[in-house]
């Protein structure tokens, strides 16, 4: 599985998340400051990760900024992307299960290694959304397609 991971700054936790995904056997595409080693505009990070997901060049994405909010907003501007800002494992599981989220947004300020591992575990444990949510997810896909 290919995972696009982008951050707007060289946060320790952003590097940790990318390294942890590689340790788990994922192919990681590093973007933003994870690729350049320098601060990178948060809107660009969100858009670049989201575009790779929307174009099928990545199976899912992870975006990180100080609060996680900016990259989440930017990623959600790309058609076909459903980015979810998650602060714990339950939010991550719910975002995948009930919302079919395909981009995970994280806060560099609030995330510890332990919580990051828990979030990643839940995010990647959900293979398919809950069938009872299919109608809601399809509705959002139609809204997205209509613009």
N, C-alpha and C positions, 0 to 999 in steps of 0.2 A: 504494500500500500504506500502510495506517495502522499506525503504531508508537506504542504507549504507552511513554513513558519517564519513570521516576520515580526520585527520589533523596531520601535522608533529610537531606541537608545541601547547602549551596551549593558543592559541590566544583567546582573548575575543570574536572576531567575529565568530570563529569556534564554540564555545559553544553556542553563540547566534543563529546561524543557526540551530544547532541540536535541541535546545530548541524550536525554532520557528516552526520547522517541527513537533515536538511532540504536540505543542499547536494547530497545524492545524489538528491533528488527525492521523498523519502518525506513523507507527511503525519504530523507528529509531534504527539502529544497529551502535553503536559507535565504531570506530576503531582508531588505532594510539594513539596519545596523548589524544584524547577524552576518550579512554578506560583506559589508563595507568596513565594519569596525568603527564607524563614526555615527553620530546622531543623524537621524533620517526623518523627514517629515511624516508625522503620524497619518495624515490622509493618504499619502502615497503608499505606506505600508499596508493599510487596510485595503486599498484598491488593488494593489499588486497581488496580494494573497487571494483576494476574492476573485479576481479575473482568472487566475490559474485554476481555481476550483470550478468556476462557471464554464470555463473552456474545456474542462475534463483533463487538464494537464496535471492536476493534483486531485486526489480522492477526497481530501478534506483539508482544512486549513486551521492554523492557530495564529492569532494576532495579539500582540502585547504592546501596551503603552502604560504610562504611569497609573492611570485609573482603569484602563480597559475600555472606557466609554468612547473616546475619539475613534479608535481603530474599529470598534464595533459599528459606529455610525457610518464611517467610510465604507466598510465592507458591505453593509446593507444597501448601499447605493447601486451595487452591481446586480443586474437581473439574474435571478436564479440562486442568489445567495441568501441564506438565512443564518445570520451571525447571532450568537447568543453570548452575552456577558455572564460568565459563571464564576461564583466565588467559592463554591464547594462541590463535592461529588454529587450530592442530590440534585443540585441545579443542572449539572452537566448531564446526568442521566435523563432527567426530565426534558431537557432541551432536545436531546436526540430522540427519545422515546415518543414524546407528545408533540414536538414541533418539527421533527426531521431537520434539525439544525445541521448545517454542513460546515460552519466556521465557528471555532471556539475563540472567544475573546477573553483575555485574562488581564488582571491588574498586577503590574510589577510591584506596586507599593504594598499590596496586601498578601501576596502569595509566598508561602514557605515551600520548601522542598517536599515536605510530607503532604501538604494539601495539594500541591501540583501533581504528585504521583497519584493521589486518590482521584482527582479530577480526570486525569488522563485514563486511568483504569476504567472509570464509569463511562466516559465519552466513547472509548473504543470497544467497550463491552456490548453496546447496543448495535446490532447489525441491521435491524429493520424497525421502522416506527410502529407504534401500537396501531393495529388495524382499526380500532375504534376511533382513531383520529384522522383516518384517511380522508374523510369528507372535508374536514377543516384544512388539512394540508393542501389538498387539491384546490380548495377555494383560494388560498393564498397564492398558489402557483398561477391560477387564472388571473388574479389581480396583478401579479407581477408581469405577466405576459401582455396584459392590456395597457400597462404603464400607468 
